[in-house]
Amino acid sequence: MNRREMMYSLVGGAAMLNFGTAVAQTSLSGRYVVDALAIGGAGSVDGPEVLAAKMDALVLDLTIFPRALPQATEALAAWTARVGEAGTALHLIRNGQDFQKARADNKLGVVIACQDASVLGPSVISYSDQNLENLRTMHASGLRILQLTHNERTAAGDGFIEPHDGGLSLLGARVVEEMGRLGGLIDLSHCSDRTTIEAIGLSNGPIAITHAGCRALNSSMRNKTDEAIRALADKGGFFGVFMMSRWLTDRDTSSVEDVVDHIDHVVNIGGVEVAGFGSDQPAMGDDSPQASKVARLAEYQARNMGRPGAEPLNGHVTCADMDGPDRMTVLAQALDRRGYVALDIDKIVGGNFVRIFSDATSNA
């Protein structure tokens, strides 16, 4: 039996997992199935196909380069036009109630995110609120998740690849506060250790790491410390483990079991209410051979040799058994095999994200 034959069969709020002739049932208990970070532009997502893969919603990064104000404005406009099309199977998620609306209309929920606060423009925070005005405009257009930094330093703070960790900047602190006031989530997935801890400490509400691994299991600086996981849990936050196997294991092969190893660690350190999943992969999946994925990263590896995040690939980039759009089903089955009870599986595959997103956007 292949992976697609073992996909969730959802009826109302229930999910059924098929393992050959054996059948295990797990109630979704009104929860939702959400990939907390996927990539793809406005024209790259097929709502019916993703819904058929039994995902209710995706957090979708504004896949733009460079991540700057003009490009972000254009990408947000493209998304607004896409979800406004007649007959679209997409629903823009602005707050928690929108998950219910999307499901009722049989549409795929789309949460818009951006992985770099550079879209707010060069910092002028000591002179004016222009950066915050840019954030307000983007929030009004549908942006709901903003990562303070990608790999490198931004005007908001330091990313994990920087050799000197200066932490959160003046602008970064104001952005954390303003995003909380507007109703949205700050993402710390690529941030440095100090930026991560300082932003969590400053936040008055839920805060997120949508796609990362645990440094206790793999020493890459791309991954997060136990200190960060505990701090996140204390703020009622969210930690989405990704399927980027290059930072999950040093072994020559990888699978969904490596993802579950890291989820286990998040649960052991911060509790099951914190844990989730963010693929960091295309919304529709990417079934290209691992060798092709490795080849695509060759230039990045060479350019950043010896820097954090450019560790050897060991023949794989992602967990190949999760490369299809049915990755959430593969994950749910692996959690079931690992001994997680149905309610906790529901939380990890989407319930926790919906809860903290709803809390963060309650005034949006």
N, C-alpha and C positions, 0 to 999 in steps of 0.2 A: 504494500500500500504506500503510495507516495504522499508527500506533505499536503498537497492540495486535497487529497481524499480524506485527510484527517483534520480538515479545518473545522472551526466552530460552526455549529448549526444553531443560530439564535432564533428563539421563538419568544417574543415579548422580552422579558428580562432574564431568560434562562439560556445557558450555554451547554452544549453537549459535546464531549470529546470522544472520538471513536478510536480505539486501539485494537485493530483487527476485529475479532469477534467479541472482545470485551468492551463494555461501554461504561464510562465513568461520567457522572453528571456533576456539574458545579453551577450553582445558582449565581447569576451576576448581581443579584440583590439590588437591582436598580442602578448598578454601576455602569461605567462606560469603558470601552476599549480605546486607548489613546496612545499614539506614538508621540512622546514629548519633544522630539526634535527630528524633523525630516527636512530634506532639501529639495528645491525645485521651484521654478518660476510659475507665473500665473497660467501659462499654457501647458504645463507639464503634468498636471494632475487630472486623472480620469476618475471623477467621483464614483460612478457606478462600479468600476473595477475595484477601487479601494474598499468600498462598502461590501462588495462580494467577498473580499478577503477578511471580512468581519472586523473592520476597524470603524469606530464611530467618528473619530476625529484625529486630525494631525496638527501638530505644531509645525508650521512651515517657515523656514528661514527665508528672508528676502535674499535670494541667491544672486547677489550683485557683486561686481568688482570693478573699481575699488568701492569699498563701502563708504560712500560720501553722500552729502545732502542731496545733490541733484539726482544721483542714481536711485537713492532711497525714495525720493518723491515720485519719480517715474514708476518705480516698481510698485509702490503703494497704489498709485492711480491705476495701474494695470490690474491689480487684484480687485480694486473697487469695481472696475468695469466687468471683470470676469464674473464675480459673484452677483452682479446686477443683470446679467444676461437672462433673457426669458428662457425658461426651461432648464436652467442650470441645476446640477445635482450637488452644488456646493452651498454651504451656509457659513457666513462669516461669524465667528464666535467673538463676542465683545464682553460677555459676562457669563456667569454660571447658567442662567436661564436659557441661554442660547443652545446649550447642549441638548436640552429637552426639546426645543423648537426644531433643531436639526433632525433629531430622531423621529419626531412626530411627522415631519415632512419627507422622511426617507432621504435625507441629504447628508453628505459628508461635511462634518464640522471642520472649519479651517481657522486655526489660531495663528495670527501673523506675528512673526518674531524677527529680530535682527541681531546678528551675532557681533555687533561692533558699534559702540557708542560714537565712533567717528562720524556717523551720519548726523550728529547734532552740530557739526562744524567745529572749527578751532575754538578753544576755550576763550571766552571773553567774560567769564563769570565775575571777575573783580570789577568790571565796568558796567555790565548790563545783564539782563536775563534772556538775551537772544537765544542762547543754547536751550534754555528751558522753554522758550516760546516755540522753538523748533520741535521739541519733544511734545508739547501740547498739540501742535498741528498734526504730528504723526499719530498721536494717540486718538485724536478726533477722526483720523482717516482709517483707524482700525488696528494700529500697532498695539500689541498688548504685552509683548515680552521683549526686553532689551538686555543684551549682554554688554557688560561694561567694557570688556576688552575681548579681542580675539587673541591671537598669539602674542602680538607685539604690544608695546606701550601705546595707550591712547591718551587723550586729554582727560579721561575719566580715571585712569589708574594704570597699573602695570599688568601685563599678561605673563603667562607662565614661562615664556621663552627668554625673558629679559634677564641679563646677568646680575642686575642690581634691583632688588625688590623694594620699590618706594611706596608700595601700597596704594591706597585710595587717594585721589587728588581732591582739591577743593571742588572742582566741577563734579567729580564722581559722587562726593557726599551730597551735593545738591540734587543730583539726578536720582539717587536712591530715595531721598526724601520726597521729591516731586512725583516720582513714579508711584510711590505709596499714596500720595494725596490724590492723584488722578485715578488710580485703580488699575494696576498692572503689576507684572512680575519683573523683578531684576534677576538676570541670569548670570551666574558666576562660573560657568563651565570651564572657560579658558583662562580665567584670572589667576594671577600669582597667589601664593599662599597668604601673603599679608593683605592684598586687596580683598581676597575672599573673606578672611576673618573680620576685617574692618567693616566691610559692607554688611555682613550678617549682623554684627554688633550694632550697627547704626539703624538697621531696618526696624520699623515699628510693626511690621506685619510679615506675612509669609514671604519667603525668598527662595530661589530655586537654583539648583545645579541640574540642568536638563539632560546633559550627556557627558558622562565622565566615567572613570573607573576608580578603584581604591588603591592607593599607593602601598598599603600594607600587603597587597597581593602582587603588585607589579610596581617597581620603584620609579617609573617614569614620573617626571614633574608634571606631566599632563594630567596625572591622576590626583585625587584628593586625599588629604590626610584624615586620620581618625579624629583629630581635633576639629577639622571642618565639618565632618559628619555629625559629631556631637553638638557643635554649635548650631548647625542647621536644624537638628532635631529639637533643640531647645526653643527655637523660633517657630516651630510648627511648619518647617519647610519641606522641600521635595528634592530627592536625589534620583535622577534617572541614569541608570547604568546603560552605557552604549554597547554596540556590537562591534566596535573597532578593535578587533582581536590583537592588533599590533601593540596595543597598550593593556591588554588583558592577560596575556600569557607569553612566556618566552619559548614555549614548546613549538615544534615544527608543524603541528596541526592544531586546529581550534574548532570549537563547536558552541552551540547554545549552552552547553554545560559550563563553559568559562564565564558566560554572562551570569548564569545562576550562582556561580561561586562568588562573584562580586556582589550580587544582590544579597546572598547569604551574609556577607560581611557587613553591608549596610544595615541589614536587619539586626545583626548581632550588636552593632555599635549604636545605632540610632533608633531601632524599633521598626516594625513593619509599616507603620503609618508614614514613614519617610520614603520608602522605596518605590521605585518605578522604573521605566525604561524609555530611553530616547535613542533611536537607531543611529542618528547622524548619517543617514543614507537617503537616496532618492525615494520619494514617496511611493513610486511604483515598483521599487525594488531594483536590483542590479544583479542579474545572473551571470555577468561576464566572469570568465575564469579568474581565479586568484592571481595567476601569473600576469594577467592583463592589468589587474589592479596594482600589483607591485610595480609593473613597468610604468604605469601612469604617475607613480610617486617617485620615480628615480631622480628626476630633476630636483624635487623638493629635498629628498634625502641628501643629494650631493651638495646642494646649496647650504644646508643647515648641519652638515656633518659635525658631530661633537656637541651640538646644542640639545637642550631638552626637547623631547618630542620627535627627534630624528633617530631614535633607536633602531637597530636592525629589524627588518620586517619578518624574518624567519619564514619566508615563503607564503605569507598570508597577510591580508589587510583587515578582512572582516570574517565573521563566522559564516562560512558558506551555507550552512543549513538554515540561515536566517535571511538569505539574500533575496528571497521572493517577497511579494507583497503580503503573504500570509505569515509574516514573521511573528505577529502577536500570538497566533495560534501555536506556533512552534515553541514560543516562550511559555505559554500557559501549560502546554503538555509537559515541558521540562520541569516547571515548578511543581506540577502534580507528581511527577516521578520522584522529585526530591522530597516529597512529603508535606508540602504546604497544603493547608486546608482550603476549601473552596472560597471562603470569605476573604482569606488573605491573598489568594490568587486574584480575586476580583480587585482588591485594593492595588496590587502591584501592576496589573495590566491596564489600569486607567482610573480606578476609583480615587486613589490618592491624589492624582493630578487634578481631577475635576474638583475635588474638595478644596485644595489649596488655591487653585485658580479662582474658584467661586468666592473664596474668602478675600483674595487679593483684589478682585474686581467688583466687589459688592457695591461700591459707590460709583462704578463706571457707567 
